[in-house]
Amino acid sequence: MILLNIVRPIGTADPVALAGTALAAGLDGIALADSPRLFPDCLVETERVLGGTTARLAGPCVLSLGLRHPATVAGAVRTLDGHHPGRVFTVVGRGESSVRNEGVAPPSLRAYEESLRTLRELVPPSAVVLGAASGPRTIASTAALLGGVLVDAGADPAIVGKAVALARSERPDATVWMFVRAVVTDDPDAAAPVLGSCAARLVRAPDWFDVPADRRPAVSAVADAHDYRRHGTADARRGEVPAGADRFVRDRFVVTGDPAAVTARFAEFRALGVDGVVLAGALDGVWDRLDELGTAVRTGMGES
């Protein structure tokens, strides 16, 4: 399964129309970002997409448990699944731009684990429910408690392989998807996405991501320059960052190149045991060459 994550500010695009574009490119459905000040309500739009398209899967990604109680999340998922059985896709997480823009601290790992237990007890088994995770502690606890993980650990097969192996060591039958930033381009150096949130993942777990000590200050500067009030847009950069810092983060987190190069990288991910993919839709160039990207990813994942 391959979904496209929709990250569009309120009022700038219709998720139903965007879903139609994604389906025409051969993808299986869409995922909808959750940040109430920035994007349309992801649960309301999930109903519109599932009711108005033939998407095999659609739903919120990543639904913030830093703002929403797990019982209300479970109630929404149950309701959606009752109307669209087997087509609801939900990814939950501790929150990123959603909590930062409200001045709320993300829940502690212990509190988050309690939310996952509640969620697992209440959601129907027919709905796909995953927990987003980047670092080792969150990957391990999410796999153990929820049984499904969306790994957001970049695009380096060595790191992704560690993440998949860790999830399956906690629970051999865990469903493991990955969130991937990928774009088809004739010139890999032309891909210049906003990488502050990626850099923040490296900063939180530099040893896990194998960040050399001499690179860590520059990576921290990229993270610090990210404006979460403009998260998911090309304007989410405040000020300058050290030369080469963006390139380092991009190489760790973004798949770029011609269709053959993209296919080859996703074939590596499939060989690692990845069950499904959510593609980042906010990357410059994704929508311009979505047909090529869809074909390349499907081929790499063995779905063409």
Steps between C-alpha positions, in 0.01 A plus 500: 500500500623847408331815629574868443500732800302819440643810667319807366406812697131558568315626195776441244390166356221243519621168646243311293643645179855430619400143579371463146836615366684252724275214392549590133876470562449144616519555875265321738373798695594799709589596853405835650717710731369607840586849622183696579641849445655408165299232320135398448364260761642163402210293633234701319702489179554125538124450483482720190781310327369154583147600401601680182777284354595136448810529722589163651625677814476853637531661838690727738878500507619592755208545741629681806452324833660808652173684430241221474391249762540141379136418576379774266746385234377143535140620475574684177681200352216266597246731340698537178560125484128438545429708190804382300603159636857401427592833338597709803870571550604677820844598622532652846795672661612719787457814290734740322372825351159435658627522857768761436250740347275468805778540754438147628779263596493163321396220734776310675580159361327339799181703449511429128531127566186515715319669212611224264365236737164673513490541125583136433221388731236717332568509125349235273743241360389577144653849515871546430642680806870581524713712729755738352851451639852617420724411794566156648299532821185616321537240224535220754211604723268574208562161340445323831186687606324586175627230267558745216768763438549773240877541509617853423873431506612647171610339175828333594441123465739429787296711742166380364624143535584559866153645558316212332708241685438672834123512444488132407723402792236647731214337313572264211158552343517881518385691193781734394443783257738787430458869435723599208594831343561424133504700179584415139749750362751512216745676732510367859670822611196696384286343774511750786214423739448666835669256737462649848272229634732232358797665668306501828479121481875478456554733796278296732682172429840576339656167596205304362528691172881468493555877482875574530590723793642773277171520306271535799524879551411566135210255514374672815511832315275358227256378765502832685427689177171317444185708553221266609245775439568437131559127525446316173562807284798634308510801736581302815863616518613786724843639419812332367662166586863385466623407154448133423261441790191470281681259269594272789143488631356457152726205423378329817131571449413545131499256208588694185604422146356367178225236506748213488688634804175543694388148406831355616479668839145385563598146399751519787224606737280211388786256557524628859141390567311829464128427460379835365606854420367848571661749262553857615279724289646834612831456316561734206470310173289211628179614334680609180617146427258295709430248220871421473542487875202271543626260235853500642384431856250234395767322298749513785243370748405218262148627437507574128 
